[in-house]
Amino acid sequence: MSNCILSKTAAELIPSGIRKISDKVNERIEKGERIFNLTVGDFSPKVFPIPQGLKDEIKKAYDEDLTNYPPSNGVLVLRQAISKYIKERGGFDYGTDEIVIGSGARPLSYTFFKAVVNPGEKIIYPAPSWNNNCYVQLIDAVPVPVLTKFENNFVATAEEIKPHIKDAALIAMNSPLNPSGTVYTREALKEILDLIVEENKRREKINAKPLYIFYDMIYWILVYGETKHVNPLELNPAIRDYTVFIDGISKCMAATGVRLGWAFGPKPLIAKISAMLAHIGAWSPRPEQTATGRFLNKTEEVDKYFEHFKKELFGRMNIFYDGIMEIKKSGYDVDAIYPQAAMYLTVKLNLIGKKTEDGKTLKDVDDVLAYILEEGKIALVPFYAFGADPKSPWFRLSVGTCGMEEAKAAVIMLKDTIEKLK
């Protein structure tokens, strides 16, 4: 189709780099090829089913014929359950009129961006990060990516953000972070929040629009070991008036296809997001909403599920982490960040310049990616797909689709594949 008959937004829309890679891998798998697909941030339902209690409640809700339109802001039983859930587990004190439900985190993210940013205004976001560049494009804003560093666990710092803050409309924050699976420390996060609060005090004096905060915490339940999720409001309560938090069940309950997320924040902003969702119709179905509300209230059952789920994810990531460290000991320029959160391991495969057995030189990241896939049958996502430097040797490894034995087998294949290089 010719671009001349499309809108500027549609014609220039950035394709998902992750989907582009994973779709090609899935095509090969469907043809019978055995590939360890460690690309997409999804779960295999056969390996990680949703909680049985949630499944039972969804069936029950359909049996009760709860199939008409839900309220535009979400059914009350769910908003009540979420209010209790986020307070007990994270210290977030928000009432039911400060919570809105959507069909997953994506439409909520988009509508918040659209609600507070005008075309041509600037949005700050870390790079690498998931889909912020796409949302910026969809609302015709100006992207301000902040390239993050391994030394800071690929989390943006106040020092990196400060030069861009004066005329920005929104700053997109994410912790735990996709793709790195890392989190903000209390100290680093407080520095950023203090910076934003000071900027908004300056704007208030001149009656200017505030700098809003988009805070994506969809992975906050999935933290491991000594890692803790920090509630930003504890560090600087003043951010409450211009921050919207995004959460849901897609990751913490392996329920990516159930399509249920929520946003919470200041009542006026939440009301606008709700109104926009009503026009789009991006509601989560009433049965899923009712079922999730009922299930979240079963605290002991939810706790039991989280404990098992996190143990399984952490175990897989440790298998890959230990394997990468063994390869590193062999003298190859590979590395990994010890698992902190989410379902991702940050992996370094700096193999550019190495030669394959047939004498081909790996000249760039795509050559490394292709070699690992063809020779090792392992599919990863390069950080450049999330906005990082195209030359970055870092990759995201996702463990949501593999069993423990598959993870062990993949590590052996990766080791053998890398050690064939000269």
C-alpha positions as CSV (number, residue, x, y, z in Angstrom):
1,M,0.0,0.0,0.0
2,S,1.3,3.4,-0.9
3,N,2.2,5.7,2.0
4,C,0.5,8.6,0.2
5,I,-2.9,7.2,1.1
6,L,-2.1,6.7,4.8
7,S,-1.9,9.1,7.7
8,K,1.6,10.3,8.6
9,T,1.4,8.2,11.9
10,A,0.4,5.0,10.1
11,A,2.9,5.5,7.3
12,E,5.8,6.0,9.7
13,L,4.8,3.6,12.4
14,I,7.8,1.8,14.0
15,P,7.4,-2.0,13.8
16,S,8.0,-4.0,17.0
17,G,11.6,-5.2,16.7
18,I,10.9,-7.9,19.2
19,R,7.8,-9.2,17.3
20,K,9.8,-9.1,14.1
21,I,12.4,-11.4,15.5
22,S,10.0,-13.7,17.4
23,D,7.6,-14.0,14.5
24,K,10.4,-15.3,12.3
25,V,11.5,-17.8,15.0
26,N,7.9,-19.0,15.5
27,E,7.5,-19.6,11.8
28,R,10.5,-22.0,11.9
29,I,9.2,-23.7,15.1
30,E,5.9,-24.3,13.4
31,K,7.7,-26.0,10.5
32,G,9.1,-28.5,13.0
33,E,12.5,-26.9,13.8
34,R,13.7,-27.2,17.4
35,I,14.6,-23.7,18.6
36,F,15.0,-22.4,22.1
37,N,12.8,-19.3,21.7
38,L,14.0,-16.9,24.5
39,T,12.7,-13.7,22.7
40,V,9.2,-12.6,23.6
41,G,8.2,-11.5,27.0
42,D,5.4,-14.0,27.2
43,F,4.7,-17.3,28.9
44,S,4.0,-20.8,27.6
45,P,0.7,-21.7,29.2
46,K,1.8,-25.3,29.2
47,V,4.8,-24.4,31.3
48,F,3.4,-21.5,33.3
49,P,-0.5,-21.7,33.4
50,I,-2.4,-18.9,35.1
51,P,-3.4,-19.6,38.7
52,Q,-6.0,-22.4,39.0
53,G,-8.1,-20.2,41.3
54,L,-8.2,-17.4,38.8
55,K,-9.2,-19.9,36.0
56,D,-12.0,-21.2,38.2
57,E,-13.3,-17.8,39.0
58,I,-13.3,-16.8,35.3
59,K,-15.3,-19.9,34.4
60,K,-17.7,-19.1,37.3
61,A,-18.2,-15.6,36.1
62,Y,-19.1,-16.8,32.6
63,D,-21.5,-19.3,34.1
64,E,-23.1,-16.4,35.9
65,D,-23.6,-14.7,32.5
66,L,-21.7,-11.6,33.5
67,T,-21.2,-10.8,29.8
68,N,-22.6,-7.3,29.4
69,Y,-20.6,-4.1,29.2
70,P,-18.5,-3.3,32.3
71,P,-18.4,0.2,33.8
72,S,-15.9,2.4,31.8
73,N,-13.6,2.6,34.9
74,G,-14.0,-1.1,35.8
75,V,-16.2,-3.2,38.0
76,L,-16.3,-2.1,41.6
77,V,-15.4,-5.5,43.1
78,L,-12.1,-5.4,41.2
79,R,-11.2,-1.8,42.0
80,Q,-11.9,-2.5,45.6
81,A,-9.7,-5.6,45.5
82,I,-6.9,-3.7,43.7
83,S,-7.0,-0.9,46.3
84,K,-6.5,-3.4,49.0
85,Y,-3.9,-5.4,47.0
86,I,-1.6,-2.5,46.2
87,K,-1.8,-1.1,49.8
88,E,-1.0,-4.3,51.5
89,R,1.8,-5.4,49.2
90,G,3.3,-2.0,48.2
91,G,2.0,0.7,50.5
92,F,0.1,2.5,47.7
93,D,-2.9,4.2,49.3
94,Y,-5.4,4.8,46.5
95,G,-9.2,4.6,46.6
96,T,-11.5,3.0,44.1
97,D,-12.1,6.4,42.3
98,E,-8.4,6.7,41.7
99,I,-8.2,3.3,39.8
100,V,-9.2,2.5,36.3
101,I,-9.2,-0.9,34.5
102,G,-8.2,-1.6,30.9
103,S,-7.6,-4.5,28.6
104,G,-4.0,-4.9,29.7
105,A,-1.4,-2.3,30.4
106,R,-1.0,-1.1,26.8
107,P,-4.2,0.9,26.3
108,L,-3.8,2.4,29.7
109,S,-0.3,3.5,28.8
110,Y,-1.3,4.9,25.5
111,T,-4.3,6.8,26.9
112,F,-2.2,8.4,29.7
113,F,0.4,9.5,27.2
114,K,-2.4,10.9,25.1
115,A,-4.1,12.6,28.1
116,V,-1.1,14.7,29.2
117,V,1.1,15.2,26.1
118,N,0.3,17.5,23.2
119,P,1.7,16.9,19.7
120,G,5.2,18.3,19.4
121,E,6.0,18.1,23.2
122,K,8.9,16.1,24.5
123,I,8.9,12.8,26.3
124,I,11.9,11.5,28.2
125,Y,12.5,7.7,28.4
126,P,15.3,5.4,29.0
127,A,16.9,3.4,26.2
128,P,16.8,0.5,26.1
129,S,13.1,0.3,27.2
130,W,10.0,-1.3,26.0
131,N,7.8,0.4,23.4
132,N,8.2,4.0,24.7
133,N,9.4,5.1,21.3
134,C,6.2,3.6,19.7
135,Y,3.9,5.5,22.1
136,V,5.8,8.7,21.5
137,Q,5.3,8.3,17.7
138,L,1.6,7.4,18.1
139,I,0.8,10.6,19.8
140,D,3.1,12.7,17.6
141,A,5.4,13.7,20.4
142,V,9.2,14.3,20.3
143,P,11.3,11.4,21.6
144,V,14.1,12.2,24.1
145,P,15.8,8.8,24.7
146,V,18.3,8.6,27.5
147,L,21.0,6.0,26.7
148,T,21.6,4.0,29.9
149,K,24.8,2.1,30.9
150,F,25.8,-1.4,32.1
151,E,27.5,0.3,35.0
152,N,24.1,1.5,36.3
153,N,22.4,-1.8,35.4
154,F,20.8,0.0,32.4
155,V,18.7,2.2,34.7
156,A,18.7,5.9,33.9
157,T,20.2,8.3,36.5
158,A,19.3,11.8,37.6
159,E,22.5,13.1,36.0
160,E,21.6,11.6,32.6
161,I,18.0,12.9,32.8
162,K,18.7,16.4,34.1
163,P,19.8,18.1,30.8
164,H,16.5,17.2,29.2
165,I,14.0,18.0,31.9
166,K,13.4,21.7,31.5
167,D,11.0,21.5,28.6
168,A,9.7,17.9,28.7
169,A,6.0,17.1,29.1
170,L,6.4,13.5,30.4
171,I,9.1,11.2,31.8
172,A,8.5,7.5,31.3
173,M,9.9,5.3,34.1
174,N,9.8,1.6,34.5
175,S,10.9,-0.6,37.5
176,P,11.6,-3.5,37.3
177,L,12.8,-2.6,33.8
178,N,12.1,-4.3,30.6
179,P,14.4,-5.4,28.9
180,S,17.1,-5.6,31.6
181,G,15.1,-7.1,34.5
182,T,16.9,-4.6,36.8
183,V,15.4,-2.2,39.4
184,Y,16.0,1.3,40.7
185,T,17.9,1.6,44.0
186,R,16.3,3.8,46.6
187,E,19.0,6.3,46.3
188,A,19.0,6.5,42.5
189,L,15.2,6.7,42.3
190,K,15.0,9.4,45.0
191,E,17.5,11.6,43.1
192,I,15.3,11.4,40.0
193,L,12.1,12.1,41.9
194,D,13.7,15.1,43.8
195,L,14.8,16.5,40.4
196,I,11.3,16.2,39.0
197,V,9.7,17.8,42.1
198,E,12.1,20.7,42.0
199,E,11.3,21.2,38.3
200,N,7.6,21.2,39.0
201,K,8.0,23.7,41.8
202,R,9.7,26.0,39.2
203,R,6.9,25.5,36.7
204,E,4.2,26.1,39.4
205,K,5.7,29.6,40.0
206,I,5.3,30.5,36.3
207,N,2.0,28.8,36.0
208,A,3.3,26.2,33.5
209,K,2.2,22.7,32.8
210,P,3.8,20.1,35.2
211,L,6.2,17.4,34.2
212,Y,4.1,14.2,34.4
213,I,5.5,10.8,35.4
214,F,4.4,7.6,33.7
215,Y,5.5,4.8,36.1
216,D,5.3,1.3,34.7
217,M,5.5,-1.3,37.5
218,I,4.0,-4.3,35.7
219,Y,6.8,-6.5,37.0
220,W,6.9,-5.2,40.6
221,I,5.7,-8.5,42.2
222,L,8.5,-10.5,40.4
223,V,11.5,-9.4,42.5
224,Y,14.1,-11.9,43.8
225,G,16.5,-12.4,46.7
226,E,17.5,-9.2,48.3
227,T,15.9,-7.1,45.6
228,K,13.0,-4.9,46.8
229,H,10.5,-2.9,44.9
230,V,10.5,0.7,46.1
231,N,7.3,2.7,46.3
232,P,8.3,6.1,44.8
233,L,5.7,7.9,47.0
234,E,7.7,6.9,50.1
235,L,10.8,8.7,48.7
236,N,9.0,11.9,47.7
237,P,5.2,12.1,48.4
238,A,5.0,15.3,46.3
239,I,5.0,13.3,43.1
240,R,1.5,11.9,43.8
241,D,-0.2,14.9,42.1
242,Y,1.3,14.2,38.7
243,T,2.2,10.4,38.6
244,V,0.2,7.6,37.1
245,F,1.2,4.0,37.9
246,I,0.6,1.1,35.5
247,D,0.1,-2.4,36.8
248,G,-1.8,-5.6,36.0
249,I,-1.9,-9.4,36.1
250,S,-0.3,-10.1,32.7
251,K,3.2,-10.8,34.1
252,C,2.8,-11.6,37.8
253,M,0.2,-14.3,37.0
254,A,1.4,-15.4,33.6
255,A,-1.9,-14.0,32.3
256,T,-0.7,-12.1,29.2
257,G,-3.7,-13.3,27.1
258,V,-6.3,-12.6,29.8
259,R,-5.9,-8.9,29.1
260,L,-6.4,-7.2,32.4
261,G,-4.4,-4.2,33.6
262,W,-5.0,-1.2,35.8
263,A,-3.8,2.4,36.3
264,F,-3.9,4.4,39.5
265,G,-3.1,8.0,40.2
266,P,-4.7,11.4,40.8
267,K,-8.5,11.3,40.4
268,P,-8.7,14.0,37.7
269,L,-6.2,12.1,35.5
270,I,-7.8,8.7,36.1
271,A,-11.2,10.2,35.2
272,K,-9.7,11.4,31.9
273,I,-8.1,8.0,31.1
274,S,-11.4,6.3,31.9
275,A,-13.3,8.7,29.5
276,M,-10.8,8.0,26.7
277,L,-11.0,4.3,27.3
278,A,-14.8,4.5,27.0
279,H,-14.5,6.0,23.5
280,I,-11.9,3.4,22.5
281,G,-13.7,0.5,24.1
282,A,-10.5,-0.9,25.5
283,W,-12.1,-2.5,28.5
284,S,-11.2,-5.8,30.0
285,P,-14.2,-8.2,29.7
286,R,-16.6,-8.1,32.7
287,P,-16.1,-11.9,33.6
288,E,-12.3,-11.5,33.7
289,Q,-12.7,-8.3,35.8
290,T,-15.1,-9.9,38.3
291,A,-13.0,-13.1,38.5
292,T,-9.7,-11.2,39.1
293,G,-11.4,-9.1,41.9
294,R,-12.6,-12.2,43.6
295,F,-9.2,-14.0,43.2
296,L,-7.1,-11.1,44.5
297,N,-9.1,-11.2,47.7
298,K,-7.9,-14.7,48.4
299,T,-4.7,-13.5,49.8
300,E,-3.3,-16.8,51.0
301,E,-4.0,-18.5,47.6
302,V,-2.4,-15.6,45.8
303,D,0.7,-15.7,48.1
304,K,1.1,-19.4,47.5
305,Y,0.9,-18.9,43.7
306,F,3.4,-16.0,43.7
307,E,5.9,-18.0,45.9
308,H,5.9,-21.0,43.5
309,F,5.9,-18.8,40.3
310,K,8.8,-16.7,41.4
311,K,10.8,-19.7,42.5
312,E,10.4,-21.3,39.0
313,L,11.3,-18.1,37.1
314,F,14.3,-17.4,39.4
315,G,15.5,-21.0,39.0
316,R,15.5,-20.7,35.2
317,M,17.3,-17.4,35.2
318,N,20.0,-18.8,37.5
319,I,20.6,-21.7,35.2
320,F,21.3,-19.3,32.4
321,Y,23.3,-16.9,34.6
322,D,25.5,-19.7,35.9
323,G,26.0,-21.0,32.3
324,I,27.1,-17.5,31.0
325,M,29.5,-17.2,33.9
326,E,31.1,-20.5,33.0
327,I,31.5,-19.4,29.4
328,K,33.1,-16.2,30.7
329,K,35.7,-18.2,32.6
330,S,36.7,-19.8,29.3
331,G,38.0,-16.3,28.2
332,Y,35.1,-15.2,26.0
333,D,33.8,-11.6,26.3
334,V,30.4,-12.6,27.6
335,D,28.7,-11.5,30.8
336,A,25.3,-11.2,32.5
337,I,23.7,-9.2,35.3
338,Y,22.6,-11.4,38.2
339,P,18.8,-11.8,38.2
340,Q,17.0,-9.1,40.1
341,A,13.5,-9.1,38.8
342,A,10.9,-9.8,36.0
343,M,11.6,-12.7,33.7
344,Y,14.6,-11.4,31.9
345,L,18.3,-12.0,32.1
346,T,20.6,-9.3,30.7
347,V,23.3,-11.1,28.7
348,K,26.4,-9.8,27.0
349,L,27.7,-11.6,23.9
350,N,30.5,-9.5,22.5
351,L,31.5,-11.9,19.7
352,I,32.1,-9.4,16.9
353,G,35.3,-10.2,15.1
354,K,35.2,-13.9,15.9
355,K,35.3,-16.4,13.1
356,T,33.0,-19.4,12.6
357,E,34.2,-22.9,11.7
358,D,33.6,-22.1,8.0
359,G,35.8,-19.0,8.2
360,K,33.0,-16.4,8.3
361,T,33.7,-13.3,10.4
362,L,30.9,-12.0,12.7
363,K,30.9,-8.4,11.7
364,D,28.0,-6.9,13.7
365,V,25.3,-7.7,16.2
366,D,23.0,-9.1,13.6
367,D,25.8,-11.6,12.6
368,V,26.1,-12.6,16.2
369,L,22.3,-13.0,16.5
370,A,22.1,-15.1,13.3
371,Y,25.1,-17.3,14.3
372,I,23.6,-18.1,17.8
373,L,20.3,-18.9,16.1
374,E,21.6,-21.0,13.2
375,E,24.3,-22.8,15.1
376,G,22.9,-23.0,18.6
377,K,19.2,-22.9,17.9
378,I,18.8,-20.1,20.5
379,A,16.8,-17.0,19.8
380,L,17.5,-13.8,21.8
381,V,16.5,-10.1,21.4
382,P,19.3,-7.5,21.0
383,F,19.1,-4.4,23.1
384,Y,19.0,-2.3,19.9
385,A,15.4,-3.6,19.4
386,F,14.6,-1.6,22.6
387,G,16.3,1.6,21.4
388,A,19.9,1.0,22.5
389,D,22.9,1.6,20.3
390,P,22.9,-0.7,17.3
391,K,26.4,-1.8,18.2
392,S,25.5,-2.7,21.8
393,P,26.6,-6.3,22.5
394,W,23.8,-6.8,25.1
395,F,20.8,-9.0,24.7
396,R,17.5,-9.8,26.5
397,L,17.0,-13.5,27.4
398,S,13.4,-14.3,28.4
399,V,12.6,-17.5,30.4
400,G,8.8,-17.5,30.2
401,T,8.6,-20.3,27.6
402,C,11.1,-22.9,28.7
403,G,11.1,-25.6,31.3
404,M,14.0,-26.3,33.7
405,E,15.4,-29.1,31.5
406,E,15.1,-27.0,28.4
407,A,17.0,-24.2,30.1
408,K,19.8,-26.6,31.0
409,A,19.9,-27.9,27.4
410,A,19.9,-24.4,26.0
411,V,22.9,-23.4,28.2
412,I,24.8,-26.5,26.9
413,M,24.0,-25.5,23.3
414,L,25.1,-21.9,23.9
415,K,28.4,-23.0,25.4
416,D,29.1,-25.4,22.6
417,T,28.2,-22.7,20.0
418,I,30.4,-20.0,21.4
419,E,33.3,-22.3,22.0
420,K,33.3,-23.2,18.3
421,L,34.3,-19.6,17.5
422,K,38.0,-18.7,16.9
